[in-house]
């Protein structure tokens, strides 16, 4: 006789009540559906965040999910309306990694970013993250969660959506239903062309350059559309439906014309004068899938001819400390180029199973197995102990040189070998994080601007080409226009 599947566990909070003990739940080895919602301090007289923290719900939730026996079997997880501002661990979903989980509901919390371990859910089909405070979604969401069909991110603070396949090249996104209303979006990515249901209402979208060939449902209301005919059709759609919108879109500029115009613009941009301070050659960094799922955001740039007789090294290092006050979200590295070789690798290592992996942290005089630093030395270091707690020694995100030496262990320490000294001239600046690429870009640009202000002449820059595990190139940053403005 076949063993019966365990019943779903569904627990919802009531006003004034705290969450139940979660420990017994984690023992359900075959559990497939778990609902834990409305434990966010529903009593209006209670401060929600304080209630959650005092009850320890967040910490117990994260610790339990990471170690739960049911992780590989869980298919559906509902954590909606728990007033969670940030998960106690970015590794919260790693215990559920793989292809089993298809449904995740995080609606109605106070999240400002989604934890990196969400990218481990490769079989995810439905992601609901509406009614949070998200300023971005993982840029590589559609590249790692390739089966995602429904994405709901309404009522956040989003200014962009993640990149994805470009239908004009024949590549199609798996997303069929996209709901991104009530955000701060000014444009939509190319992959939106392949969705069948779209609600992008109440944003700041001016242009809608899509044919809508696959659309069956569309809401663009509340946007300052620059196309008057489209705006009129959108205004009338509430009473007349979307036929007039689709007719207008499908009678517009053909794909071939758009592609020709785009190619011509690219050629014109290339013909513009190349900034004297920017080298046309790039250096290479390879991004592994495991690192993408652990420390997903990384930016870097090479700066040459730095003169620390003109640039204050102390002020430069102090700036880095200011930028990485929360290394969990943003970590800074500044490496002497003489101590590394390209291509670099963003990857993870298993410190517990690979004792041959050694590392010499900044300010230390010896190399030791990475496991030794994580287990013994760093927990005793008051400047590193809190960050060391964030490291899963079986899955440590690192930056590795082509000679196999480790340059950075995220988010704890850079290596001693590439430390900046007064004699350093050529540097690799890097920013990594779990919040967003935009945050990394901001920090990188701030460091570049500091160096340029201190040394307006003589600096040369080389951008870093990041290539992911599938051979896809991330856009080069900062943009050419940034460097043109830098030298004007």
C-alpha positions as CSV (number, residue, x, y, z in Angstrom):
1,X,0.0,0.0,0.0
2,X,1.4,3.4,-1.0
3,X,2.3,5.7,1.8
4,X,-0.1,8.7,2.1
5,X,1.3,12.1,1.4
6,X,1.4,14.3,4.6
7,X,-1.3,16.8,5.0
8,X,-0.4,20.4,4.3
9,X,0.4,22.5,7.4
10,X,-1.5,25.8,7.4
11,X,-1.1,28.1,10.4
12,X,-2.3,31.7,10.4
13,X,-2.0,34.3,13.1
14,X,-4.8,36.2,14.9
15,X,-4.7,39.7,16.3
16,X,-2.7,39.9,19.5
17,X,-1.4,36.3,19.2
18,X,2.2,35.2,18.7
19,X,3.2,32.4,16.3
20,X,3.2,28.8,17.6
21,X,6.5,26.9,18.2
22,X,7.9,26.1,14.8
23,X,10.4,23.4,15.8
24,X,7.9,20.4,15.4
25,X,7.2,21.5,11.8
26,X,10.7,21.0,10.7
27,X,10.5,17.3,11.4
28,X,7.9,16.6,8.7
29,X,10.3,14.9,6.3
30,X,7.7,14.6,3.4
31,X,5.9,17.9,3.8
32,X,4.9,19.4,0.5
33,X,2.9,22.5,1.4
34,X,3.5,24.9,4.3
35,X,1.6,28.1,5.1
36,X,2.8,30.3,7.9
37,X,1.2,33.7,7.5
38,X,-0.4,36.6,9.4
39,X,2.1,36.5,12.2
40,X,3.2,40.1,11.7
41,X,1.9,41.8,14.8
42,X,-1.7,42.1,13.6
43,X,-2.8,43.9,16.8
44,X,-2.8,47.6,15.8
45,X,-1.7,48.5,19.4
46,X,1.6,46.5,18.9
47,X,4.6,47.6,16.9
48,X,4.8,44.9,14.3
49,X,8.6,44.7,13.9
50,X,9.1,44.6,17.7
51,X,6.5,41.9,18.0
52,X,8.2,39.7,15.3
53,X,11.7,40.3,16.8
54,X,10.7,39.6,20.4
55,X,8.9,36.4,19.4
56,X,12.0,35.2,17.6
57,X,9.8,34.2,14.7
58,X,12.1,35.5,12.0
59,X,15.2,33.8,13.4
60,X,13.4,30.5,14.1
61,X,11.8,30.6,10.7
62,X,15.1,31.1,8.9
63,X,17.0,28.6,10.9
64,X,14.3,26.0,10.5
65,X,13.9,26.4,6.8
66,X,17.6,26.1,6.3
67,X,17.8,22.8,8.1
68,X,14.3,21.3,7.6
69,X,14.1,17.7,6.7
70,X,11.3,18.5,4.2
71,X,13.4,21.0,2.2
72,X,13.9,18.8,-0.9
73,X,10.2,17.8,-0.9
74,X,8.5,21.2,-0.2
75,X,6.5,22.4,-3.2
76,X,4.6,25.3,-1.9
77,X,5.6,27.9,0.8
78,X,3.4,30.8,1.9
79,X,5.1,33.4,4.3
80,X,2.7,36.3,3.5
81,X,1.8,39.1,5.9
82,X,4.4,38.3,8.6
83,X,5.8,41.9,8.7
84,X,9.3,40.7,7.9
85,X,11.7,43.6,7.0
86,X,14.7,41.3,6.3
87,X,15.2,37.7,6.8
88,X,17.6,36.7,9.6
89,X,19.7,34.9,7.1
90,X,20.2,35.3,3.3
91,X,20.5,31.5,3.2
92,X,16.9,31.1,4.3
93,X,15.8,29.2,1.2
94,X,19.0,27.1,0.6
95,X,17.5,24.1,2.3
96,X,14.7,24.1,-0.3
97,X,17.1,24.4,-3.2
98,X,16.5,22.4,-6.4
99,X,13.5,21.9,-8.5
100,X,10.8,20.9,-6.0
101,X,9.5,24.2,-4.9
102,X,7.1,25.7,-7.4
103,X,5.2,28.3,-5.4
104,X,6.5,31.0,-3.0
105,X,4.4,33.8,-1.5
106,X,6.1,36.7,0.3
107,X,3.3,39.2,-0.1
108,X,2.6,41.7,2.5
109,X,5.9,41.9,4.4
110,X,8.3,44.8,4.6
111,X,11.2,43.4,2.5
112,X,13.5,45.8,0.8
113,X,15.3,43.1,-1.1
114,X,14.9,39.3,-1.8
115,X,17.5,37.0,-0.3
116,X,20.1,35.6,-2.6
117,X,19.1,32.0,-1.8
118,X,15.8,32.5,-3.6
119,X,17.8,32.0,-6.8
120,X,18.4,28.4,-5.7
121,X,14.7,27.6,-6.3
122,X,15.3,26.6,-9.9
123,X,11.9,25.0,-10.3
124,X,9.9,28.0,-9.1
125,X,6.9,28.7,-11.2
126,X,5.0,31.3,-9.1
127,X,6.6,34.1,-7.2
128,X,4.4,36.6,-5.3
129,X,6.3,39.5,-3.7
130,X,3.6,42.2,-3.8
131,X,3.1,44.8,-1.1
132,X,6.6,45.0,0.2
133,X,9.2,47.8,0.0
134,X,11.4,46.2,-2.7
135,X,13.6,48.7,-4.6
136,X,14.8,46.0,-7.0
137,X,14.3,42.3,-7.9
138,X,17.3,40.0,-8.5
139,X,18.7,41.0,-11.9
140,X,19.3,37.4,-12.7
141,X,16.0,36.1,-11.5
142,X,14.8,34.9,-15.0
143,X,18.2,33.4,-15.7
144,X,18.3,31.1,-12.6
145,X,14.5,30.5,-12.2
146,X,14.0,29.5,-15.8
147,X,10.5,28.0,-15.2
148,X,9.0,31.1,-13.6
149,X,5.5,31.6,-15.2
150,X,3.9,34.1,-12.8
151,X,5.6,37.1,-11.3
152,X,3.6,39.4,-9.0
153,X,5.5,42.4,-7.6
154,X,2.8,45.1,-7.3
155,X,3.0,47.9,-4.8
156,X,6.7,48.2,-4.2
157,X,9.3,50.8,-5.0
158,X,10.7,49.2,-8.1
159,X,12.3,51.4,-10.8
160,X,13.4,48.5,-13.0
161,X,12.5,44.9,-13.6
162,X,15.1,42.2,-14.0
163,X,16.6,41.5,-17.4
164,X,15.7,38.4,-19.4
165,X,15.6,36.9,-22.9
166,X,15.1,39.3,-25.9
167,X,12.2,37.9,-28.0
168,X,13.6,39.8,-31.1
169,X,16.5,37.2,-31.0
170,X,14.1,34.3,-30.9
171,X,14.6,33.7,-27.2
172,X,11.4,33.7,-25.1
173,X,10.8,34.3,-21.4
174,X,9.0,31.7,-19.4
175,X,7.0,34.4,-17.6
176,X,3.4,34.5,-18.9
177,X,1.7,36.6,-16.2
178,X,3.4,39.8,-14.9
179,X,1.8,42.1,-12.4
180,X,4.0,45.1,-11.5
181,X,1.4,47.8,-10.9
182,X,2.0,50.7,-8.4
183,X,5.7,50.9,-8.7
184,X,8.1,53.6,-10.1
185,X,8.8,51.9,-13.4
186,X,9.7,54.1,-16.3
187,X,10.2,51.4,-18.9
188,X,9.6,47.7,-19.3
189,X,12.3,45.1,-20.4
190,X,12.2,43.4,-23.8
191,X,11.0,40.1,-22.5
192,X,7.6,41.6,-21.7
193,X,6.8,41.1,-25.4
194,X,6.2,37.4,-24.6
195,X,3.8,37.7,-21.7
196,X,0.1,36.9,-22.1
197,X,-1.2,38.9,-19.1
198,X,0.3,42.2,-18.0
199,X,-0.7,44.7,-15.4
200,X,1.8,47.6,-15.4
201,X,-0.7,50.3,-14.3
202,X,0.1,53.2,-12.0
203,X,3.8,53.6,-12.9
204,X,5.8,56.3,-14.8
205,X,5.9,54.5,-18.1
206,X,6.0,56.8,-21.2
207,X,6.7,54.3,-24.0
208,X,5.3,50.9,-24.7
209,X,7.4,49.6,-27.7
210,X,5.7,46.2,-27.9
211,X,3.4,44.6,-30.5
212,X,1.4,42.7,-27.9
213,X,1.2,39.7,-30.1
214,X,0.7,37.3,-27.2
215,X,-1.3,39.6,-24.9
216,X,-4.7,38.5,-23.7
217,X,-4.9,40.8,-20.8
218,X,-3.4,44.3,-20.4
219,X,-3.7,47.2,-18.0
220,X,-1.6,50.3,-18.6
221,X,-3.8,52.8,-16.8
222,X,-2.3,55.6,-14.7
223,X,0.9,55.9,-16.8
224,X,2.0,59.2,-18.6
225,X,2.1,57.5,-22.0
226,X,3.6,59.8,-24.7
227,X,1.7,58.1,-27.5
228,X,-1.6,60.0,-27.5
229,X,-3.5,57.4,-29.5
230,X,-2.3,54.6,-27.2
231,X,-3.2,56.8,-24.2
232,X,-6.7,57.2,-25.5
233,X,-7.1,53.5,-26.2
234,X,-5.9,52.8,-22.7
235,X,-8.4,55.3,-21.2
236,X,-11.2,53.7,-23.1
237,X,-10.2,50.1,-22.3
238,X,-12.1,50.0,-19.1
239,X,-15.4,50.2,-20.9
240,X,-14.4,48.9,-24.4
241,X,-11.8,46.2,-23.5
242,X,-8.3,46.0,-24.9
243,X,-9.1,45.4,-28.6
244,X,-8.4,49.0,-29.5
245,X,-5.0,48.9,-27.6
246,X,-3.9,45.7,-29.3
247,X,-5.0,47.0,-32.7
248,X,-2.9,50.1,-32.2
249,X,0.1,48.2,-31.0
250,X,0.0,45.7,-33.8
251,X,-0.4,48.3,-36.4
252,X,2.7,50.2,-35.2
253,X,6.3,50.1,-36.2
254,X,7.4,46.6,-37.4
255,X,10.0,44.6,-35.6
256,X,12.3,44.8,-38.6
257,X,12.2,48.6,-38.6
258,X,12.8,48.7,-34.9
259,X,15.8,46.5,-35.2
260,X,17.3,48.6,-38.0
261,X,16.8,51.8,-36.0
262,X,18.4,50.1,-33.0
263,X,21.4,48.9,-35.0
264,X,21.8,52.4,-36.5
265,X,21.8,54.0,-33.1
266,X,24.4,51.5,-31.8
267,X,26.6,52.3,-34.8
268,X,26.2,56.0,-34.1
269,X,27.1,55.6,-30.5
270,X,30.2,53.6,-31.5
271,X,31.3,56.3,-33.8
272,X,31.3,59.0,-31.1
273,X,34.6,59.9,-29.7
274,X,35.9,57.3,-27.3
275,X,36.7,58.8,-23.8
276,X,40.5,59.2,-23.5
277,X,40.5,57.9,-20.0
278,X,38.8,54.6,-20.9
279,X,40.7,51.7,-22.3
280,X,38.8,49.8,-25.0
281,X,40.1,46.5,-23.7
282,X,38.3,44.8,-20.9
283,X,39.3,42.2,-18.3
284,X,37.3,39.1,-17.6
285,X,35.5,37.7,-14.6
286,X,33.6,34.4,-14.7
287,X,30.5,34.1,-12.5
288,X,29.5,30.6,-11.4
289,X,25.9,29.5,-10.8
290,X,26.6,28.7,-7.2
291,X,28.0,32.2,-6.5
292,X,25.0,33.7,-8.4
293,X,22.8,31.9,-5.9
294,X,24.8,33.1,-2.9
295,X,26.3,36.5,-3.6
296,X,24.5,37.4,-6.8
297,X,25.6,41.0,-7.4
298,X,29.2,42.1,-8.4
299,X,30.7,45.1,-10.1
300,X,34.3,45.9,-10.8
301,X,36.7,48.2,-12.6
302,X,40.4,48.5,-13.1
303,X,42.0,51.8,-12.3
304,X,45.6,52.5,-13.6
305,X,48.2,55.1,-12.8
306,X,46.9,55.9,-9.3
307,X,49.4,58.2,-7.5
308,X,48.9,57.9,-3.7
309,X,51.2,60.9,-3.3
310,X,48.3,62.9,-4.7
311,X,45.4,60.7,-3.5
312,X,45.1,60.2,0.2
313,X,45.3,56.5,0.8
314,X,43.8,56.9,4.3
315,X,40.8,58.8,3.0
316,X,40.3,56.3,0.2
317,X,40.3,53.4,2.7
318,X,38.0,55.4,5.0
319,X,35.6,55.9,2.1
320,X,35.5,52.1,1.5
321,X,34.6,51.5,5.2
322,X,31.8,54.1,5.0
323,X,30.4,52.4,1.9
324,X,30.3,49.0,3.4
325,X,28.9,49.7,6.8
326,X,26.6,46.8,6.3
327,X,28.8,44.2,4.5
328,X,25.9,41.8,4.4
329,X,24.4,44.0,1.7
330,X,27.5,45.7,0.2
331,X,31.1,44.6,0.4
332,X,34.1,46.6,-1.0
333,X,37.4,45.3,-2.3
334,X,40.4,47.3,-3.5
335,X,43.2,45.1,-4.8
336,X,46.7,45.8,-6.0
337,X,46.7,44.5,-9.5
338,X,50.2,43.1,-9.1
339,X,48.8,40.4,-6.8
340,X,46.3,38.9,-9.1
341,X,45.9,37.4,-12.6
342,X,42.9,37.3,-14.9
343,X,40.4,35.8,-15.6
344,X,39.0,36.0,-12.1
345,X,36.3,33.6,-10.9
346,X,33.3,34.4,-8.7
347,X,32.5,31.0,-7.2
348,X,31.8,29.1,-4.0
349,X,34.1,26.6,-2.2
350,X,33.3,24.0,0.4
351,X,35.7,24.9,3.2
352,X,34.5,21.9,5.3
353,X,35.3,19.4,2.6
354,X,38.3,21.1,1.0
355,X,41.1,21.6,3.6
356,X,43.5,22.5,0.8
357,X,41.7,25.8,0.3
358,X,43.8,28.3,2.1
359,X,43.5,32.0,2.7
360,X,45.5,34.9,4.2
361,X,43.1,37.6,5.3
362,X,43.8,41.3,5.4
363,X,46.0,42.3,8.3
364,X,47.1,38.6,9.0
365,X,50.6,37.3,8.5
366,X,50.0,33.7,7.6
367,X,47.9,31.5,5.3
368,X,45.6,29.0,6.9
369,X,42.9,26.6,5.7
370,X,39.8,28.7,5.1
371,X,37.9,26.4,7.5
372,X,40.3,27.4,10.3
373,X,39.4,31.1,9.8
374,X,35.7,30.4,9.7
375,X,35.5,28.1,12.7
376,X,38.3,29.3,15.0
377,X,39.8,32.7,14.2
378,X,37.1,34.9,12.9
379,X,34.5,34.1,15.6
380,X,37.1,35.5,18.1
381,X,37.8,38.6,16.0
382,X,35.4,41.5,17.2
383,X,35.7,43.1,13.7
384,X,34.8,40.0,11.8
385,X,32.7,37.8,14.1
386,X,29.3,39.1,13.1
387,X,30.1,38.7,9.4
388,X,31.6,35.2,9.9
389,X,28.3,34.1,11.3
390,X,26.7,34.7,7.9
391,X,29.1,32.3,6.2
392,X,28.0,28.7,5.4
393,X,31.3,26.9,5.4
394,X,30.0,24.4,2.9
395,X,29.1,27.1,0.5
396,X,31.5,30.1,0.8
397,X,31.3,32.8,-1.8
398,X,34.8,33.8,-2.9
399,X,36.7,35.8,-5.6
400,X,39.5,33.6,-7.0
401,X,42.5,34.7,-9.1
402,X,43.5,32.7,-12.2
403,X,46.4,31.3,-10.1
404,X,43.8,29.8,-7.7
405,X,44.6,32.1,-4.8
406,X,41.6,33.6,-3.0
407,X,41.3,37.4,-3.2
408,X,38.1,37.9,-1.2
409,X,35.9,35.8,1.1
410,X,32.4,37.4,1.1
411,X,31.3,39.2,3.2
412,X,34.2,38.8,5.7
413,X,37.6,39.8,4.4
414,X,39.8,40.6,1.4
415,X,43.3,39.0,1.2
416,X,46.5,40.4,2.5
417,X,48.5,39.9,-0.7
418,X,46.6,42.5,-2.7
419,X,46.2,45.1,0.0
420,X,46.6,48.7,-1.1
421,X,49.8,50.4,-0.1
422,X,51.4,53.7,-0.8
423,X,53.4,52.2,-3.7
424,X,50.2,50.7,-5.4
425,X,49.5,52.2,-8.8
426,X,47.1,49.8,-10.5
427,X,44.0,48.7,-8.7
428,X,41.0,46.4,-9.1
429,X,38.0,48.0,-7.3
430,X,35.1,45.6,-6.7
431,X,31.7,45.8,-5.0
432,X,29.6,42.8,-4.2
433,X,26.3,42.4,-2.4
434,X,22.9,40.7,-2.0
435,X,20.7,43.8,-2.4
436,X,20.9,44.9,-6.0
437,X,23.3,45.7,-8.9
438,X,22.2,49.3,-8.6
439,X,23.6,49.5,-5.1
440,X,26.9,48.0,-6.3
441,X,27.0,50.5,-9.2
442,X,26.5,53.5,-6.8
443,X,29.3,52.4,-4.6
444,X,31.7,51.7,-7.5
445,X,31.0,55.1,-9.1
446,X,31.5,56.9,-5.7
447,X,35.0,55.3,-5.5
448,X,35.8,56.3,-9.1
449,X,34.7,59.8,-8.5
450,X,36.8,60.1,-5.4
451,X,39.9,59.0,-7.2
452,X,39.2,61.4,-10.1
453,X,38.5,64.3,-7.9
454,X,41.8,63.7,-6.1
455,X,43.7,63.1,-9.3
456,X,41.9,64.7,-12.2
457,X,44.6,63.9,-14.8
458,X,46.5,60.7,-15.6
459,X,44.0,58.0,-14.5
460,X,43.1,55.2,-16.9
461,X,40.1,52.8,-16.6
462,X,39.4,49.4,-17.9
463,X,35.9,47.9,-17.4
464,X,35.3,44.4,-16.3
465,X,33.3,42.0,-18.5
466,X,31.3,39.6,-16.2
467,X,30.3,36.4,-18.0
468,X,27.9,34.0,-16.2
469,X,27.8,30.2,-16.1
470,X,25.7,30.1,-19.3
471,X,28.1,32.3,-21.3
472,X,25.9,35.4,-21.0
473,X,27.7,38.8,-20.8
474,X,26.4,41.3,-18.2
475,X,26.3,44.9,-19.5
476,X,29.5,46.8,-19.1
477,X,29.4,49.4,-16.3
478,X,29.9,52.3,-15.8
479,X,28.6,53.4,-19.1
480,X,30.7,55.2,-21.8
481,X,28.6,58.3,-21.2
482,X,29.8,58.3,-17.5
483,X,33.4,58.4,-18.6
484,X,32.7,61.1,-21.2
485,X,31.2,63.2,-18.5
486,X,34.1,62.4,-16.2
487,X,36.7,64.1,-18.4
488,X,34.6,67.0,-19.6
